[in-house]
Amino acid sequence: MEDTELEITEADIERIEAKVKWYNPEKGYGFLIPDDESNDIFMHFSVLDAAGCRRVEEGDRIVCDIGPGRRGRQVLRVLEVKFVPREPRLAAGYIGQRSPTFDPESLEEIEGEVKWFNPLKGFGFVYPNDGGRDIFLHASVLRAAGYESLEPGIRVSLKVSSSERGREARILAVLR
């Protein structure tokens, strides 16, 4: 079977906004439903990754450029991801999937701004609005909220626990 490049011209490219029908990060692809409800549009992980996004879920909206692919229309470039609001989920514990060792009802609610987050290290910190010490933010909390990373300056709402080592985010929601 011969593998030839598909030639795409500027006239073939269309900018649209569409809803995520489904996306499987393990398989690295999914499909969008265009607003005109015509045929689904294929979306590969590489276009999400190029836009700095690792995960989308059903119902999220994607502003993107689409064009012809080998088996129909496909996303060529992601310009914006509009996440639908979700209920926060509790983060998994540090060692495998285990129940949290805190009572979610006893957590303190705090808003703040991401100071920095390093996805390679798996953690970062948030400046709290209450003027207290920075709040530790682990990657598992981000993943539970549907994110792989957050840029400095992003506003967040946190539920935090306190210990002798300081405050730690347990539940996160990004403020819009």
C-alpha positions as CSV (number, residue, x, y, z in Angstrom):
1,M,0.0,0.0,0.0
2,E,1.4,3.3,-1.0
3,D,1.5,6.1,1.6
4,T,1.2,9.4,-0.2
5,E,0.7,12.8,1.5
6,L,-2.7,14.4,1.2
7,E,-2.3,17.9,-0.4
8,I,-4.4,20.4,1.5
9,T,-4.8,23.9,0.1
10,E,-5.9,27.0,1.9
11,A,-9.3,26.7,0.2
12,D,-9.8,23.2,1.9
13,I,-9.4,24.6,5.4
14,E,-12.5,25.7,7.3
15,R,-12.6,27.3,10.8
16,I,-15.4,25.9,13.0
17,E,-16.5,25.4,16.6
18,A,-17.7,21.9,17.4
19,K,-18.6,19.8,20.4
20,V,-16.5,16.8,21.6
21,K,-18.6,13.7,20.8
22,W,-16.0,11.4,22.6
23,Y,-12.2,11.4,23.1
24,N,-10.1,8.5,24.4
25,P,-6.7,9.7,25.6
26,E,-5.4,6.1,25.8
27,K,-6.1,5.6,22.1
28,G,-5.0,9.1,21.2
29,Y,-8.1,10.2,19.2
30,G,-11.7,11.0,19.2
31,F,-14.5,12.7,17.3
32,L,-16.2,16.1,17.2
33,I,-19.8,16.8,16.3
34,P,-20.1,20.0,14.1
35,D,-22.9,22.4,14.9
36,D,-24.6,21.7,11.6
37,E,-24.7,18.0,12.7
38,S,-23.1,16.8,9.5
39,N,-20.5,14.0,9.6
40,D,-18.3,13.6,12.6
41,I,-14.8,15.1,12.5
42,F,-11.8,13.0,13.4
43,M,-9.4,14.6,16.0
44,H,-5.9,13.1,16.7
45,F,-4.0,13.6,20.0
46,S,-1.2,15.4,18.2
47,V,-3.4,18.5,17.4
48,L,-4.5,18.8,21.0
49,D,-0.9,18.4,22.2
50,A,0.2,21.1,19.8
51,A,-2.3,23.4,21.4
52,G,-1.0,22.6,24.9
53,C,-4.0,20.5,25.8
54,R,-3.8,16.8,26.9
55,R,-7.4,15.9,27.7
56,V,-10.9,16.9,26.6
57,E,-14.2,15.3,27.5
58,E,-17.6,14.8,26.0
59,G,-19.4,18.1,25.7
60,D,-16.3,20.4,25.7
61,R,-16.2,22.8,22.7
62,I,-13.3,23.1,20.3
63,V,-12.5,26.0,18.0
64,C,-10.4,24.5,15.2
65,D,-9.4,24.5,11.6
66,I,-10.6,21.4,9.8
67,G,-9.8,19.9,6.4
68,P,-9.9,16.8,4.4
69,G,-8.3,13.6,5.7
70,R,-7.9,10.1,4.3
71,R,-11.3,9.0,5.6
72,G,-13.2,12.3,5.8
73,R,-12.9,15.6,7.7
74,Q,-10.3,15.9,10.4
75,V,-9.0,18.6,12.8
76,L,-5.9,20.2,11.4
77,R,-5.3,22.7,14.2
78,V,-6.9,23.4,17.6
79,L,-7.2,27.1,18.4
80,E,-9.2,27.1,21.6
81,V,-10.7,24.6,24.0
82,K,-13.9,25.6,25.9
83,F,-14.3,23.2,28.8
84,V,-17.8,22.7,30.1
85,P,-18.2,23.1,33.8
86,R,-17.9,19.8,35.7
87,E,-18.4,18.7,39.3
88,P,-15.0,18.5,40.9
89,R,-13.7,15.0,41.6
90,L,-11.6,14.0,44.5
91,A,-7.9,13.4,43.6
92,A,-6.5,9.9,43.9
93,G,-4.0,9.4,46.7
94,Y,-0.3,9.4,46.2
95,I,0.0,5.6,46.2
96,G,-2.3,4.1,43.6
97,Q,-6.1,4.6,43.7
98,R,-7.1,4.8,47.3
99,S,-9.7,6.6,49.3
100,P,-8.8,10.1,50.5
101,T,-7.6,10.3,54.1
102,F,-9.6,13.5,54.7
103,D,-13.2,14.4,55.0
104,P,-14.2,16.5,51.9
105,E,-16.7,18.4,54.0
106,S,-13.9,19.6,56.4
107,L,-11.8,21.1,53.7
108,E,-11.3,24.9,53.6
109,E,-12.4,26.7,50.4
110,I,-9.9,29.2,49.0
111,E,-9.6,31.0,45.7
112,G,-6.2,31.9,44.3
113,E,-3.9,32.2,41.3
114,V,-1.5,29.6,39.9
115,K,2.0,30.6,40.8
116,W,3.6,27.9,38.8
117,F,3.1,24.3,37.8
118,N,5.7,21.9,36.4
119,P,4.1,18.8,34.7
120,L,7.5,17.1,34.6
121,K,7.9,17.4,38.4
122,G,4.2,16.7,38.9
123,F,3.5,19.6,41.2
124,G,3.3,23.4,41.6
125,F,1.9,26.1,43.9
126,V,-1.0,28.5,44.1
127,Y,-1.0,32.1,45.6
128,P,-4.0,32.1,47.9
129,N,-6.3,35.2,48.0
130,D,-6.3,35.1,51.8
131,G,-2.6,36.2,51.9
132,G,-1.4,33.0,53.6
133,R,1.4,30.7,52.6
134,D,1.4,29.2,49.1
135,I,-0.7,26.1,48.6
136,F,0.9,22.9,47.3
137,L,-0.8,21.6,44.1
138,H,-0.1,17.9,43.1
139,A,-0.6,16.6,39.5
140,S,-3.2,14.1,40.7
141,V,-5.5,17.0,41.7
142,L,-5.2,18.5,38.3
143,R,-5.9,15.2,36.5
144,A,-9.0,14.7,38.7
145,A,-10.3,18.1,37.4
146,G,-9.5,17.2,33.8
147,Y,-6.2,19.1,33.3
148,E,-2.6,18.0,32.7
149,S,-1.1,21.4,33.5
150,L,-2.1,25.0,34.2
151,E,-0.3,28.2,33.3
152,P,0.7,30.9,35.8
153,G,-2.0,33.4,36.4
154,I,-4.9,31.1,36.0
155,R,-7.6,31.7,38.7
156,V,-8.7,28.7,40.6
157,S,-11.0,27.7,43.4
158,L,-9.5,25.1,45.8
159,K,-10.6,22.9,48.7
160,V,-7.5,22.5,50.8
161,S,-6.3,20.5,53.8
162,S,-3.8,21.7,56.3
163,S,-0.9,19.9,58.0
164,E,2.4,20.7,59.7
165,R,3.9,21.0,56.2
166,G,1.4,23.6,55.1
167,R,-1.7,23.7,53.0
168,E,-2.4,21.2,50.1
169,A,-5.0,21.4,47.4
170,R,-7.3,18.4,47.4
171,I,-10.0,19.5,44.9
172,L,-9.6,22.1,42.1
173,A,-11.9,24.0,39.8
174,V,-10.7,26.6,37.2
175,L,-12.5,29.9,37.5
176,R,-13.8,31.4,34.2
